């Protein structure tokens, strides 16, 4: 069954998936990003290839990365779920050569700039 979700339906589901393993063993130092991208019609296959390559590279070469995973939404929307062990790992990611080399190449497939929101773990008291 190939069910399509709207962006408003998908984002809460992604956030639940993003945080569910955090709640089992919550680390208040854990931080991340939730990035959303709107892809130009007809560029979906190329974008998916490029963002998948970026995700595989980040997971292979960076330390402190817990999750760096792209997700497809509806109507040309894509999301990147990112989790890092701590702020230092998140900052290192933003300065890494791999991101500097690969991330700009995504721009040619996008309608506009990505929306990148920093997030932190919410742990039970």
C-alpha positions in Angstrom: 0.0 0.0 0.0 1.6 3.3 -1.1 -0.1 5.9 1.1 0.7 9.6 0.5 0.8 12.0 3.5 0.4 15.7 3.4 3.3 17.8 4.9 1.1 18.6 7.9 0.5 14.9 8.5 4.0 13.8 7.8 6.0 16.2 10.0 4.5 15.0 13.3 5.0 11.4 12.2 8.7 12.1 11.4 9.2 13.9 14.7 7.8 10.9 16.6 10.1 8.6 14.7 13.0 11.0 15.2 12.5 11.1 19.0 11.1 7.7 19.9 14.5 6.1 20.5 15.6 9.2 22.4 12.9 8.7 25.0 14.0 5.1 25.7 17.5 6.3 26.7 17.2 10.1 26.8 20.4 12.2 26.6 19.8 15.9 27.3 23.0 16.6 25.4 21.6 15.2 22.1 20.8 17.8 19.5 19.8 17.8 15.8 18.2 19.4 12.9 14.9 18.9 11.0 15.4 20.2 7.5 12.7 20.5 4.9 13.2 20.8 1.1 10.8 21.6 -1.7 12.0 19.9 -4.9 11.4 21.2 -8.4 8.9 19.0 -10.3 10.8 16.5 -12.4 13.9 16.7 -10.2 12.8 14.2 -7.6 15.0 11.2 -8.8 18.1 13.3 -9.1 17.5 15.0 -5.7 16.9 11.6 -4.0 20.1 10.3 -5.5 22.1 13.3 -4.3 20.6 13.5 -0.8 21.1 9.7 -0.4 24.7 10.0 -1.3 25.1 12.9 1.1 23.5 10.9 3.9 25.6 7.8 3.3 28.8 10.0 3.2 27.9 11.8 6.5 27.2 8.5 8.3 30.4 7.0 7.0 32.9 9.8 7.7 31.6 11.9 10.6 31.8 11.0 14.3 29.0 11.9 16.8 26.3 11.4 14.2 23.4 9.2 15.5 21.1 9.7 12.5 21.3 11.4 9.2 18.4 10.2 7.1 16.3 11.6 4.3 12.5 11.1 4.1 10.1 11.8 1.2 6.9 13.6 1.9 4.0 14.6 -0.4 3.9 17.1 -3.2 7.7 17.5 -3.7 8.5 17.9 0.0 11.5 16.1 1.5 12.9 16.1 5.0 16.3 15.3 6.6 16.2 14.0 10.1 19.5 14.7 11.9 20.6 13.6 15.4 24.0 14.3 17.0 25.4 13.1 20.3 26.0 16.7 21.4 26.4 20.3 20.2 30.1 19.8 19.3 29.2 17.0 16.9 26.5 19.2 15.3 28.9 22.1 14.9 31.5 19.7 13.4 29.0 18.5 10.9 28.3 22.0 9.7 32.0 22.6 9.1 32.8 19.2 7.6 34.4 19.0 4.1 31.9 16.4 3.0 28.9 18.7 3.7 30.7 21.6 2.2 31.4 19.6 -1.0 28.0 17.8 -1.4 25.3 20.0 0.2 25.5 22.9 -2.2 24.9 20.5 -5.1 21.3 19.9 -3.8 20.4 23.5 -4.6 19.9 23.0 -8.3 17.0 20.6 -7.5 15.2 22.9 -5.1 12.4 25.5 -5.5 14.0 27.7 -2.8 16.3 27.5 0.2 15.8 24.6 2.6 14.2 25.3 6.0 16.7 24.0 8.6 15.5 24.0 12.2 17.8 23.2 15.1 16.2 20.9 17.7 17.2 19.4 21.0 16.1 16.3 22.9 13.1 16.5 25.2 13.7 14.1 28.1 11.2 13.1 30.8 11.8 14.7 34.2 
